[in-house]
Amino acid sequence: MDEPIDTKKLRLDLMNFYGTALFAGFDGALEDLLELDKESEEELIKRAIKKGIDLQKYKEIDH
């Protein structure tokens, strides 16, 4: 069974990504940034996959 994804960390990293893009002058990133806050965990994971983000670093491993 796959390990669960740390969606809090993923959401924060995506917010940083879009925030940086917005600061760099990409106004379209504002809409993405605002949508992130409302997205479900499933939608968030789908967005990350679309962006080509490696979800391996967000897998939670119980020790």
PDB file of N, CA, C and O in Angstrom:
ATOM      1  N   MET A   1       0.839  -1.194   0.000  1.00  0.00           N
ATOM      2  CA  MET A   1       0.000   0.000   0.000  1.00  0.00           C
ATOM      3  C   MET A   1       0.877   1.248   0.000  1.00  0.00           C
ATOM      4  O   MET A   1       1.894   1.298   0.691  1.00  0.00           O
ATOM      5  N   ASP A   2       0.494   2.214  -0.747  1.00  0.00           N
ATOM      6  CA  ASP A   2       1.259   3.460  -0.824  1.00  0.00           C
ATOM      7  C   ASP A   2       1.152   4.250   0.468  1.00  0.00           C
ATOM      8  O   ASP A   2       0.141   4.224   1.170  1.00  0.00           O
ATOM      9  N   GLU A   3       2.235   4.950   0.749  1.00  0.00           N
ATOM     10  CA  GLU A   3       2.229   5.829   1.918  1.00  0.00           C
ATOM     11  C   GLU A   3       1.387   7.054   1.610  1.00  0.00           C
ATOM     12  O   GLU A   3       1.329   7.498   0.463  1.00  0.00           O
ATOM     13  N   PRO A   4       0.732   7.606   2.627  1.00  0.00           N
ATOM     14  CA  PRO A   4      -0.054   8.836   2.390  1.00  0.00           C
ATOM     15  C   PRO A   4       0.859  10.019   2.057  1.00  0.00           C
ATOM     16  O   PRO A   4       2.032  10.050   2.428  1.00  0.00           O
ATOM     17  N   ILE A   5       0.287  10.974   1.357  1.00  0.00           N
ATOM     18  CA  ILE A   5       1.006  12.190   0.951  1.00  0.00           C
ATOM     19  C   ILE A   5       0.827  13.269   2.014  1.00  0.00           C
ATOM     20  O   ILE A   5      -0.278  13.475   2.517  1.00  0.00           O
ATOM     21  N   ASP A   6       1.903  13.948   2.350  1.00  0.00           N
ATOM     22  CA  ASP A   6       1.850  15.087   3.271  1.00  0.00           C
ATOM     23  C   ASP A   6       1.323  16.284   2.483  1.00  0.00           C
ATOM     24  O   ASP A   6       2.093  17.071   1.932  1.00  0.00           O
ATOM     25  N   THR A   7       0.007  16.403   2.443  1.00  0.00           N
ATOM     26  CA  THR A   7      -0.605  17.450   1.618  1.00  0.00           C
ATOM     27  C   THR A   7      -0.417  18.844   2.211  1.00  0.00           C
ATOM     28  O   THR A   7      -0.489  19.834   1.483  1.00  0.00           O
ATOM     29  N   LYS A   8      -0.182  18.937   3.496  1.00  0.00           N
ATOM     30  CA  LYS A   8       0.078  20.257   4.087  1.00  0.00           C
ATOM     31  C   LYS A   8       1.389  20.818   3.550  1.00  0.00           C
ATOM     32  O   LYS A   8       1.469  21.989   3.178  1.00  0.00           O
ATOM     33  N   LYS A   9       2.411  19.976   3.516  1.00  0.00           N
ATOM     34  CA  LYS A   9       3.708  20.408   2.992  1.00  0.00           C
ATOM     35  C   LYS A   9       3.605  20.670   1.488  1.00  0.00           C
ATOM     36  O   LYS A   9       4.170  21.639   0.981  1.00  0.00           O
ATOM     37  N   LEU A  10       2.887  19.809   0.787  1.00  0.00           N
ATOM     38  CA  LEU A  10       2.702  19.986  -0.652  1.00  0.00           C
ATOM     39  C   LEU A  10       1.987  21.299  -0.939  1.00  0.00           C
ATOM     40  O   LEU A  10       2.400  22.051  -1.822  1.00  0.00           O
ATOM     41  N   ARG A  11       0.918  21.580  -0.201  1.00  0.00           N
ATOM     42  CA  ARG A  11       0.165  22.825  -0.387  1.00  0.00           C
ATOM     43  C   ARG A  11       1.061  24.042  -0.137  1.00  0.00           C
ATOM     44  O   ARG A  11       1.029  25.011  -0.895  1.00  0.00           O
ATOM     45  N   LEU A  12       1.848  23.983   0.919  1.00  0.00           N
ATOM     46  CA  LEU A  12       2.749  25.094   1.256  1.00  0.00           C
ATOM     47  C   LEU A  12       3.790  25.304   0.154  1.00  0.00           C
ATOM     48  O   LEU A  12       4.063  26.439  -0.238  1.00  0.00           O
ATOM     49  N   ASP A  13       4.363  24.222  -0.337  1.00  0.00           N
ATOM     50  CA  ASP A  13       5.353  24.343  -1.409  1.00  0.00           C
ATOM     51  C   ASP A  13       4.732  24.907  -2.683  1.00  0.00           C
ATOM     52  O   ASP A  13       5.357  25.716  -3.368  1.00  0.00           O
ATOM     53  N   LEU A  14       3.510  24.489  -3.007  1.00  0.00           N
ATOM     54  CA  LEU A  14       2.831  25.029  -4.188  1.00  0.00           C
ATOM     55  C   LEU A  14       2.498  26.509  -3.998  1.00  0.00           C
ATOM     56  O   LEU A  14       2.594  27.297  -4.939  1.00  0.00           O
ATOM     57  N   MET A  15       2.110  26.880  -2.789  1.00  0.00           N
ATOM     58  CA  MET A  15       1.825  28.289  -2.513  1.00  0.00           C
ATOM     59  C   MET A  15       3.104  29.125  -2.675  1.00  0.00           C
ATOM     60  O   MET A  15       3.063  30.237  -3.202  1.00  0.00           O
ATOM     61  N   ASN A  16       4.216  28.586  -2.225  1.00  0.00           N
ATOM     62  CA  ASN A  16       5.498  29.285  -2.399  1.00  0.00           C
ATOM     63  C   ASN A  16       5.850  29.395  -3.875  1.00  0.00           C
ATOM     64  O   ASN A  16       6.337  30.432  -4.324  1.00  0.00           O
ATOM     65  N   PHE A  17       5.604  28.328  -4.632  1.00  0.00           N
ATOM     66  CA  PHE A  17       5.881  28.327  -6.069  1.00  0.00           C
ATOM     67  C   PHE A  17       5.075  29.410  -6.780  1.00  0.00           C
ATOM     68  O   PHE A  17       5.631  30.221  -7.521  1.00  0.00           O
ATOM     69  N   TYR A  18       3.751  29.421  -6.549  1.00  0.00           N
ATOM     70  CA  TYR A  18       2.898  30.408  -7.219  1.00  0.00           C
ATOM     71  C   TYR A  18       3.135  31.821  -6.684  1.00  0.00           C
ATOM     72  O   TYR A  18       3.035  32.794  -7.432  1.00  0.00           O
ATOM     73  N   GLY A  19       3.444  31.934  -5.408  1.00  0.00           N
ATOM     74  CA  GLY A  19       3.763  33.245  -4.841  1.00  0.00           C
ATOM     75  C   GLY A  19       5.008  33.842  -5.467  1.00  0.00           C
ATOM     76  O   GLY A  19       5.063  35.038  -5.755  1.00  0.00           O
ATOM     77  N   THR A  20       6.003  33.000  -5.674  1.00  0.00           N
ATOM     78  CA  THR A  20       7.239  33.450  -6.325  1.00  0.00           C
ATOM     79  C   THR A  20       6.958  33.868  -7.763  1.00  0.00           C
ATOM     80  O   THR A  20       7.466  34.886  -8.233  1.00  0.00           O
ATOM     81  N   ALA A  21       6.143  33.072  -8.461  1.00  0.00           N
ATOM     82  CA  ALA A  21       5.786  33.406  -9.848  1.00  0.00           C
ATOM     83  C   ALA A  21       5.041  34.739  -9.904  1.00  0.00           C
ATOM     84  O   ALA A  21       5.285  35.558 -10.790  1.00  0.00           O
ATOM     85  N   LEU A  22       4.141  34.946  -8.962  1.00  0.00           N
ATOM     86  CA  LEU A  22       3.380  36.193  -8.911  1.00  0.00           C
ATOM     87  C   LEU A  22       4.318  37.374  -8.675  1.00  0.00           C
ATOM     88  O   LEU A  22       4.205  38.407  -9.335  1.00  0.00           O
ATOM     89  N   PHE A  23       5.240  37.214  -7.733  1.00  0.00           N
ATOM     90  CA  PHE A  23       6.197  38.267  -7.420  1.00  0.00           C
ATOM     91  C   PHE A  23       7.091  38.577  -8.621  1.00  0.00           C
ATOM     92  O   PHE A  23       7.535  39.710  -8.804  1.00  0.00           O
ATOM     93  N   ALA A  24       7.349  37.542  -9.443  1.00  0.00           N
ATOM     94  CA  ALA A  24       8.202  37.721 -10.625  1.00  0.00           C
ATOM     95  C   ALA A  24       7.455  38.356 -11.790  1.00  0.00           C
ATOM     96  O   ALA A  24       8.039  38.596 -12.847  1.00  0.00           O
ATOM     97  N   GLY A  25       6.171  38.630 -11.602  1.00  0.00           N
ATOM     98  CA  GLY A  25       5.426  39.333 -12.633  1.00  0.00           C
ATOM     99  C   GLY A  25       4.439  38.492 -13.417  1.00  0.00           C
ATOM    100  O   GLY A  25       3.840  38.985 -14.373  1.00  0.00           O
ATOM    101  N   PHE A  26       4.255  37.236 -13.040  1.00  0.00           N
ATOM    102  CA  PHE A  26       3.286  36.387 -13.718  1.00  0.00           C
ATOM    103  C   PHE A  26       1.934  36.522 -13.022  1.00  0.00           C
ATOM    104  O   PHE A  26       1.620  35.780 -12.092  1.00  0.00           O
ATOM    105  N   ASP A  27       1.146  37.477 -13.488  1.00  0.00           N
ATOM    106  CA  ASP A  27      -0.129  37.803 -12.846  1.00  0.00           C
ATOM    107  C   ASP A  27      -1.102  36.627 -12.804  1.00  0.00           C
ATOM    108  O   ASP A  27      -1.932  36.545 -11.899  1.00  0.00           O
ATOM    109  N   GLY A  28      -1.006  35.717 -13.775  1.00  0.00           N
ATOM    110  CA  GLY A  28      -1.888  34.556 -13.811  1.00  0.00           C
ATOM    111  C   GLY A  28      -1.711  33.644 -12.609  1.00  0.00           C
ATOM    112  O   GLY A  28      -2.601  32.853 -12.298  1.00  0.00           O
ATOM    113  N   ALA A  29      -0.575  33.743 -11.931  1.00  0.00           N
ATOM    114  CA  ALA A  29      -0.313  32.908 -10.765  1.00  0.00           C
ATOM    115  C   ALA A  29      -1.223  33.272  -9.597  1.00  0.00           C
ATOM    116  O   ALA A  29      -1.414  32.460  -8.693  1.00  0.00           O
ATOM    117  N   LEU A  30      -1.781  34.468  -9.599  1.00  0.00           N
ATOM    118  CA  LEU A  30      -2.667  34.880  -8.512  1.00  0.00           C
ATOM    119  C   LEU A  30      -3.894  33.981  -8.438  1.00  0.00           C
ATOM    120  O   LEU A  30      -4.290  33.564  -7.349  1.00  0.00           O
ATOM    121  N   GLU A  31      -4.488  33.684  -9.562  1.00  0.00           N
ATOM    122  CA  GLU A  31      -5.667  32.812  -9.584  1.00  0.00           C
ATOM    123  C   GLU A  31      -5.312  31.428  -9.040  1.00  0.00           C
ATOM    124  O   GLU A  31      -6.052  30.864  -8.234  1.00  0.00           O
ATOM    125  N   ASP A  32      -4.184  30.887  -9.480  1.00  0.00           N
ATOM    126  CA  ASP A  32      -3.749  29.579  -8.987  1.00  0.00           C
ATOM    127  C   ASP A  32      -3.501  29.619  -7.482  1.00  0.00           C
ATOM    128  O   ASP A  32      -3.870  28.693  -6.761  1.00  0.00           O
ATOM    129  N   LEU A  33      -2.894  30.663  -7.027  1.00  0.00           N
ATOM    130  CA  LEU A  33      -2.593  30.817  -5.615  1.00  0.00           C
ATOM    131  C   LEU A  33      -3.873  30.840  -4.776  1.00  0.00           C
ATOM    132  O   LEU A  33      -3.943  30.218  -3.716  1.00  0.00           O
ATOM    133  N   LEU A  34      -4.873  31.558  -5.259  1.00  0.00           N
ATOM    134  CA  LEU A  34      -6.144  31.635  -4.536  1.00  0.00           C
ATOM    135  C   LEU A  34      -6.896  30.305  -4.564  1.00  0.00           C
ATOM    136  O   LEU A  34      -7.569  29.955  -3.595  1.00  0.00           O
ATOM    137  N   GLU A  35      -6.786  29.570  -5.655  1.00  0.00           N
ATOM    138  CA  GLU A  35      -7.465  28.279  -5.769  1.00  0.00           C
ATOM    139  C   GLU A  35      -6.865  27.230  -4.835  1.00  0.00           C
ATOM    140  O   GLU A  35      -7.577  26.355  -4.342  1.00  0.00           O
ATOM    141  N   LEU A  36      -5.575  27.315  -4.597  1.00  0.00           N
ATOM    142  CA  LEU A  36      -4.895  26.326  -3.762  1.00  0.00           C
ATOM    143  C   LEU A  36      -5.529  26.189  -2.386  1.00  0.00           C
ATOM    144  O   LEU A  36      -5.643  25.086  -1.851  1.00  0.00           O
ATOM    145  N   ASP A  37      -5.928  27.287  -1.836  1.00  0.00           N
ATOM    146  CA  ASP A  37      -6.486  27.285  -0.483  1.00  0.00           C
ATOM    147  C   ASP A  37      -7.796  26.506  -0.402  1.00  0.00           C
ATOM    148  O   ASP A  37      -8.145  25.979   0.654  1.00  0.00           O
ATOM    149  N   LYS A  38      -8.522  26.435  -1.520  1.00  0.00           N
ATOM    150  CA  LYS A  38      -9.838  25.786  -1.541  1.00  0.00           C
ATOM    151  C   LYS A  38      -9.796  24.345  -2.014  1.00  0.00           C
ATOM    152  O   LYS A  38     -10.767  23.611  -1.829  1.00  0.00           O
ATOM    153  N   GLU A  39      -8.708  23.927  -2.612  1.00  0.00           N
ATOM    154  CA  GLU A  39      -8.649  22.612  -3.221  1.00  0.00           C
ATOM    155  C   GLU A  39      -8.617  21.481  -2.192  1.00  0.00           C
ATOM    156  O   GLU A  39      -8.014  21.599  -1.125  1.00  0.00           O
ATOM    157  N   SER A  40      -9.280  20.389  -2.547  1.00  0.00           N
ATOM    158  CA  SER A  40      -9.232  19.192  -1.714  1.00  0.00           C
ATOM    159  C   SER A  40      -7.852  18.559  -1.847  1.00  0.00           C
ATOM    160  O   SER A  40      -7.065  18.950  -2.710  1.00  0.00           O
ATOM    161  N   GLU A  41      -7.564  17.596  -1.004  1.00  0.00           N
ATOM    162  CA  GLU A  41      -6.271  16.918  -1.074  1.00  0.00           C
ATOM    163  C   GLU A  41      -6.107  16.227  -2.423  1.00  0.00           C
ATOM    164  O   GLU A  41      -5.019  16.247  -2.997  1.00  0.00           O
ATOM    165  N   GLU A  42      -7.158  15.626  -2.927  1.00  0.00           N
ATOM    166  CA  GLU A  42      -7.108  14.944  -4.221  1.00  0.00           C
ATOM    167  C   GLU A  42      -6.811  15.936  -5.354  1.00  0.00           C
ATOM    168  O   GLU A  42      -5.992  15.657  -6.230  1.00  0.00           O
ATOM    169  N   GLU A  43      -7.479  17.092  -5.331  1.00  0.00           N
ATOM    170  CA  GLU A  43      -7.244  18.117  -6.353  1.00  0.00           C
ATOM    171  C   GLU A  43      -5.812  18.645  -6.274  1.00  0.00           C
ATOM    172  O   GLU A  43      -5.176  18.911  -7.294  1.00  0.00           O
ATOM    173  N   LEU A  44      -5.327  18.789  -5.065  1.00  0.00           N
ATOM    174  CA  LEU A  44      -3.967  19.275  -4.838  1.00  0.00           C
ATOM    175  C   LEU A  44      -2.941  18.304  -5.429  1.00  0.00           C
ATOM    176  O   LEU A  44      -1.982  18.724  -6.077  1.00  0.00           O
ATOM    177  N   ILE A  45      -3.149  17.020  -5.204  1.00  0.00           N
ATOM    178  CA  ILE A  45      -2.245  16.005  -5.737  1.00  0.00           C
ATOM    179  C   ILE A  45      -2.303  15.995  -7.256  1.00  0.00           C
ATOM    180  O   ILE A  45      -1.266  15.885  -7.909  1.00  0.00           O
ATOM    181  N   LYS A  46      -3.499  16.109  -7.832  1.00  0.00           N
ATOM    182  CA  LYS A  46      -3.637  16.158  -9.293  1.00  0.00           C
ATOM    183  C   LYS A  46      -2.900  17.364  -9.866  1.00  0.00           C
ATOM    184  O   LYS A  46      -2.252  17.259 -10.907  1.00  0.00           O
ATOM    185  N   ARG A  47      -2.997  18.507  -9.193  1.00  0.00           N
ATOM    186  CA  ARG A  47      -2.302  19.721  -9.644  1.00  0.00           C
ATOM    187  C   ARG A  47      -0.789  19.494  -9.624  1.00  0.00           C
ATOM    188  O   ARG A  47      -0.082  19.870 -10.559  1.00  0.00           O
ATOM    189  N   ALA A  48      -0.309  18.879  -8.552  1.00  0.00           N
ATOM    190  CA  ALA A  48       1.127  18.633  -8.423  1.00  0.00           C
ATOM    191  C   ALA A  48       1.615  17.697  -9.529  1.00  0.00           C
ATOM    192  O   ALA A  48       2.686  17.908 -10.098  1.00  0.00           O
ATOM    193  N   ILE A  49       0.839  16.679  -9.826  1.00  0.00           N
ATOM    194  CA  ILE A  49       1.206  15.743 -10.885  1.00  0.00           C
ATOM    195  C   ILE A  49       1.255  16.474 -12.226  1.00  0.00           C
ATOM    196  O   ILE A  49       2.170  16.259 -13.021  1.00  0.00           O
ATOM    197  N   LYS A  50       0.266  17.338 -12.476  1.00  0.00           N
ATOM    198  CA  LYS A  50       0.248  18.121 -13.718  1.00  0.00           C
ATOM    199  C   LYS A  50       1.481  19.017 -13.847  1.00  0.00           C
ATOM    200  O   LYS A  50       1.998  19.228 -14.944  1.00  0.00           O
ATOM    201  N   LYS A  51       1.940  19.536 -12.714  1.00  0.00           N
ATOM    202  CA  LYS A  51       3.115  20.425 -12.713  1.00  0.00           C
ATOM    203  C   LYS A  51       4.416  19.628 -12.776  1.00  0.00           C
ATOM    204  O   LYS A  51       5.494  20.216 -12.876  1.00  0.00           O
ATOM    205  N   GLY A  52       4.331  18.307 -12.720  1.00  0.00           N
ATOM    206  CA  GLY A  52       5.524  17.478 -12.797  1.00  0.00           C
ATOM    207  C   GLY A  52       6.284  17.366 -11.486  1.00  0.00           C
ATOM    208  O   GLY A  52       7.474  17.052 -11.478  1.00  0.00           O
ATOM    209  N   ILE A  53       5.606  17.620 -10.390  1.00  0.00           N
ATOM    210  CA  ILE A  53       6.249  17.558  -9.076  1.00  0.00           C
ATOM    211  C   ILE A  53       6.393  16.098  -8.650  1.00  0.00           C
ATOM    212  O   ILE A  53       5.454  15.310  -8.768  1.00  0.00           O
ATOM    213  N   ASP A  54       7.568  15.751  -8.157  1.00  0.00           N
ATOM    214  CA  ASP A  54       7.842  14.400  -7.669  1.00  0.00           C
ATOM    215  C   ASP A  54       7.214  14.244  -6.289  1.00  0.00           C
ATOM    216  O   ASP A  54       7.672  14.842  -5.316  1.00  0.00           O
ATOM    217  N   LEU A  55       6.177  13.446  -6.216  1.00  0.00           N
ATOM    218  CA  LEU A  55       5.451  13.268  -4.957  1.00  0.00           C
ATOM    219  C   LEU A  55       6.194  12.382  -3.965  1.00  0.00           C
ATOM    220  O   LEU A  55       5.781  12.276  -2.810  1.00  0.00           O
ATOM    221  N   GLN A  56       7.276  11.746  -4.390  1.00  0.00           N
ATOM    222  CA  GLN A  56       8.043  10.886  -3.483  1.00  0.00           C
ATOM    223  C   GLN A  56       8.508  11.645  -2.243  1.00  0.00           C
ATOM    224  O   GLN A  56       8.521  11.094  -1.143  1.00  0.00           O
ATOM    225  N   LYS A  57       8.884  12.896  -2.420  1.00  0.00           N
ATOM    226  CA  LYS A  57       9.398  13.650  -1.261  1.00  0.00           C
ATOM    227  C   LYS A  57       8.272  14.097  -0.313  1.00  0.00           C
ATOM    228  O   LYS A  57       8.534  14.667   0.746  1.00  0.00           O
ATOM    229  N   TYR A  58       7.029  13.833  -0.703  1.00  0.00           N
ATOM    230  CA  TYR A  58       5.892  14.191   0.152  1.00  0.00           C
ATOM    231  C   TYR A  58       5.234  12.970   0.782  1.00  0.00           C
ATOM    232  O   TYR A  58       4.213  13.091   1.458  1.00  0.00           O
ATOM    233  N   LYS A  59       5.820  11.794   0.561  1.00  0.00           N
ATOM    234  CA  LYS A  59       5.256  10.583   1.150  1.00  0.00           C
ATOM    235  C   LYS A  59       5.576  10.551   2.630  1.00  0.00           C
ATOM    236  O   LYS A  59       6.714  10.779   3.040  1.00  0.00           O
ATOM    237  N   GLU A  60       4.548  10.263   3.431  1.00  0.00           N
ATOM    238  CA  GLU A  60       4.725  10.153   4.876  1.00  0.00           C
ATOM    239  C   GLU A  60       5.073   8.707   5.201  1.00  0.00           C
ATOM    240  O   GLU A  60       4.371   7.778   4.801  1.00  0.00           O
ATOM    241  N   ILE A  61       6.151   8.537   5.921  1.00  0.00           N
ATOM    242  CA  ILE A  61       6.574   7.198   6.313  1.00  0.00           C
ATOM    243  C   ILE A  61       6.521   7.092   7.821  1.00  0.00           C
ATOM    244  O   ILE A  61       7.157   7.870   8.532  1.00  0.00           O
ATOM    245  N   ASP A  62       5.757   6.121   8.307  1.00  0.00           N
ATOM    246  CA  ASP A  62       5.685   5.892   9.747  1.00  0.00           C
ATOM    247  C   ASP A  62       6.911   5.111  10.186  1.00  0.00           C
ATOM    248  O   ASP A  62       7.296   4.124   9.559  1.00  0.00           O
ATOM    249  N   HIS A  63       7.511   5.565  11.265  1.00  0.00           N
ATOM    250  CA  HIS A  63       8.701   4.865  11.795  1.00  0.00           C
ATOM    251  C   HIS A  63       8.328   4.087  13.006  1.00  0.00           C
ATOM    252  O   HIS A  63       9.179   3.428  13.603  1.00  0.00           O
TER     253      HIS A  63
END
